[in-house]
Amino acid sequence: MREFNYSVTSELGTLSEWSDKAKKVRMISYNGAEPKLDIRTWQGEKMLKGITLNQQEATELLKILQGMGL
């Protein structure tokens, strides 16, 4: 099994917090690759479910949200 590692390169913000969990927006480099936008629930420093977007996907998401008037 291939080793998996990640490095948080930027803390962009926290969307919500409850109990010992928080939904955070971060830039994360996976296995030494270019950092990607990561929106994920964290329990301390344990990674839980989330979504990772490359630059093009993040730009498209921004356009969609702006189109909704957000």
C-alpha positions as CSV (number, residue, x, y, z in Angstrom):
1,M,0.0,0.0,0.0
2,R,1.4,3.4,-1.0
3,E,2.2,5.8,1.8
4,F,-0.2,8.8,2.2
5,N,1.0,12.1,3.6
6,Y,-0.2,15.6,3.6
7,S,1.0,19.1,4.7
8,V,-1.3,22.0,5.5
9,T,0.3,24.9,3.7
10,S,-2.3,27.6,4.6
11,E,-5.2,28.0,7.1
12,L,-7.9,30.0,5.3
13,G,-10.7,29.8,7.8
14,T,-13.2,27.9,9.9
15,L,-16.7,27.4,8.6
16,S,-18.2,25.9,11.8
17,E,-17.2,24.2,15.0
18,W,-19.1,21.8,17.3
19,S,-18.0,19.5,20.1
20,D,-14.4,18.5,19.2
21,K,-14.8,18.9,15.4
22,A,-14.4,21.8,13.0
23,K,-15.1,22.3,9.3
24,K,-12.1,24.1,8.0
25,V,-10.9,25.6,4.7
26,R,-7.2,25.0,4.1
27,M,-4.7,24.7,1.4
28,I,-3.2,21.2,1.6
29,S,-0.4,19.5,-0.3
30,Y,-0.9,15.7,-0.7
31,N,2.2,13.6,-1.2
32,G,4.3,16.6,-2.0
33,A,2.1,17.8,-4.9
34,E,0.9,21.3,-5.6
35,P,-1.4,22.5,-2.8
36,K,-5.2,22.3,-3.3
37,L,-8.2,23.9,-1.7
38,D,-9.5,21.5,0.9
39,I,-12.9,21.9,2.7
40,R,-13.1,19.2,5.4
41,T,-14.2,18.3,8.8
42,W,-11.4,17.8,11.3
43,Q,-11.4,16.2,14.7
44,G,-8.3,17.8,16.2
45,E,-5.7,17.0,13.5
46,K,-7.5,13.8,12.3
47,M,-8.8,14.2,8.8
48,L,-12.5,13.3,8.3
49,K,-14.8,13.6,5.3
50,G,-14.4,16.5,2.9
51,I,-13.7,17.7,-0.6
52,T,-10.5,18.8,-2.3
53,L,-10.5,21.1,-5.3
54,N,-7.8,22.1,-7.7
55,Q,-7.5,25.7,-8.9
56,Q,-9.9,25.3,-11.9
57,E,-12.5,23.6,-9.8
58,A,-12.3,26.2,-7.0
59,T,-12.7,29.0,-9.6
60,E,-15.8,27.3,-11.0
61,L,-17.3,26.9,-7.5
62,L,-16.7,30.6,-6.9
63,K,-18.6,31.4,-10.1
64,I,-21.5,29.2,-9.1
65,L,-21.7,30.8,-5.7
66,Q,-21.5,34.3,-7.1
67,G,-24.3,33.4,-9.6
68,M,-26.4,32.5,-6.6
69,G,-25.9,36.0,-5.2
70,L,-23.7,34.8,-2.3
